[in-house]
């Protein structure tokens, strides 16, 4: 009995102690929110709502967490800042709401995006500044406006089909899927053209135009079902004009400014307004002008429509042919396609009706298109469009097609 008096002192066991004390097999004083043992050893206490398992930092050493801060005990600015930082960190772990895509992007779509950023974007313009817009800004807009992203992937698929003939069928199939998806996604934005969708809608329209130029070479695409192929193609190009006219945005104040400054550079320089170039263009269209006037001089309204289109075409042809023969600033797509954007609605109506005079004028425009076929997406475009005109043109007017056919080698 005496030995018991001098031995180890018995103590009451803790049945409700914290997990840390139980693991260490020591008595827990059960003080909450942090027991004395955990506070002394500076470890997390299960009473404080912290995990019983130790957390580790990047070096593998034990990372200890301080006891939780009671809101009534810690009202100093410093502690409030710490608490705010903790809340911010927790918020950062919560996935943010993102714009959903209508279709799940597959591995091949990731390849298309990579192909666009590393290759396709550099083929959409000859100007390095405009190329940078296609490379950097367009995908960025696409991540917030899925219609632009799908239109981008559609163009990339067409380019990859040309670059890798072995996968042509797969690429064309994906191009068709992404184009249709893009059109479906952009429809809800059309009624709100006056809102802040201008940049996205313009990029969508530009990508759709590029797609349409290239898609005319593939019988797999049925882009032009409602009207004749030529009329539908023209309406797609003029979609860019609609966006520019019906949005509240000044595009010269947006990241797309280089497209408008350098996209049609010759039209803003003296060479486009040079009397020599204008006279040269009028000479190239003189025979057609005289022939049309001979047929419609009795209809002043019809002649005015044709004369207006011919005057604009004379400038475009004069500059395009001069650049093709002489050294100087390179011809940009905007220098040629701007003619379509400048056409009057009255001329477009004639084109939709397959009026022979409107078709003959457009056939001469194809010669200007020929001068920008150094780009893959315009390659052979003038020939394809001209071959669409010839079958619907009455035989009486086939002689008007002689010069365009000679220039385009048909």
Secondary structure as UniProt FT lines:
FT   HELIX           2..6
FT   HELIX           19..24
FT   HELIX           36..41
FT   HELIX           46..48
FT   STRAND          55..56
FT   TURN            58..59
FT   STRAND          62..63
FT   TURN            71..73
FT   HELIX           77..93
FT   HELIX           107..118
FT   HELIX           120..123
FT   HELIX           128..132
FT   HELIX           133..137
FT   HELIX           138..142
FT   TURN            143..144
FT   HELIX           146..163
FT   HELIX           165..167
FT   HELIX           168..190
FT   TURN            191..194
FT   HELIX           198..215
FT   TURN            216..217
FT   TURN            219..220
FT   HELIX           229..237
FT   HELIX           239..246
FT   HELIX           251..253
FT   TURN            255..256
FT   HELIX           257..262
FT   TURN            263..264
FT   HELIX           265..268
FT   HELIX           270..273
FT   HELIX           275..284
FT   HELIX           286..296
FT   TURN            297..298
FT   HELIX           300..325
FT   HELIX           333..342
FT   HELIX           345..352
FT   TURN            353..354
FT   HELIX           356..370
FT   TURN            371..374
FT   HELIX           376..378
FT   TURN            379..380
FT   HELIX           381..392
FT   HELIX           395..401
FT   HELIX           402..408
//
